[in-house]
Amino acid sequence: MNDSTIRLSADTSALTDSLSKIAEEMTAVKDAVSSSATAMRANLDASAKQAEG
């Protein structure tokens, strides 16, 4: 392999690693938002029941 091919291979590997890390972070954010939405829904339900009573 020539220097350009080796450099491209290393760049592609680094990009793949970066994209994988970004995907993991996005999954963590999605999970956090989902948990927050669930908690907000529970709080709203509790508030609505208090308002009814």
VEXTI-44566 format. One line per field, with one value per residue (C-alpha): x, y, z; residue number from 1; chain. Coordinates in steps of 0.02 Angstrom, whole numbers, plus 32768, in hexadecimal, padded with zeros to 4 digits. Layout:
<atoms>
u: (X:...)
v: (Y:...)
w: (Z:...)
i: (NUM:...)
ch: (A:...)
</atoms>
This chain:
<atoms>
u: (8000:803C:803D:7F99:7F3D:7F82:7F53:7EA3:7E8D:7EC1:7E4D:7DBC:7DDD:7DE2:7D40:7CEB:7D21:7CE2:7C3A:7C28:7C48:7BCC:7B49:7B65:7B53:7AB4:7A6B:7A95:7A41:79A8:799C:79AC:7926:78B3:78CC:78AB:780D:77D0:77EF:7799:7703:76F7:7701:767B:760A:7621:75FD:7561:7521:7541:74E4:744F:7449)
v: (8000:80AF:813E:8187:80E3:80CA:817C:8167:80C4:8117:81AB:8135:80D4:8174:81B0:810A:8112:81C5:819B:8106:8174:81F5:816D:8131:81E3:81FE:815E:819B:8243:81EC:8180:8218:8277:81E1:81D1:828B:8281:81ED:824B:82E7:8280:8232:82DE:8324:828F:82A9:8363:8340:82C6:8346:83CA:8355:832B)
w: (8000:7FDD:805B:801B:8031:80E0:8110:80C9:8127:81CB:81AA:8183:8223:828A:8239:825C:8312:8322:82D4:8348:83E0:83A1:838A:843C:847E:841A:8462:8512:84EE:84A7:8543:85B4:8554:855B:8617:862F:85C6:862C:86CF:868C:8656:8704:8755:86E2:8706:87C1:87B0:874B:87CE:8858:87F3:87DF:8898)
i: (1:2:3:4:5:6:7:8:9:10:11:12:13:14:15:16:17:18:19:20:21:22:23:24:25:26:27:28:29:30:31:32:33:34:35:36:37:38:39:40:41:42:43:44:45:46:47:48:49:50:51:52:53)
ch: (A:A:A:A:A:A:A:A:A:A:A:A:A:A:A:A:A:A:A:A:A:A:A:A:A:A:A:A:A:A:A:A:A:A:A:A:A:A:A:A:A:A:A:A:A:A:A:A:A:A:A:A:A)
</atoms>
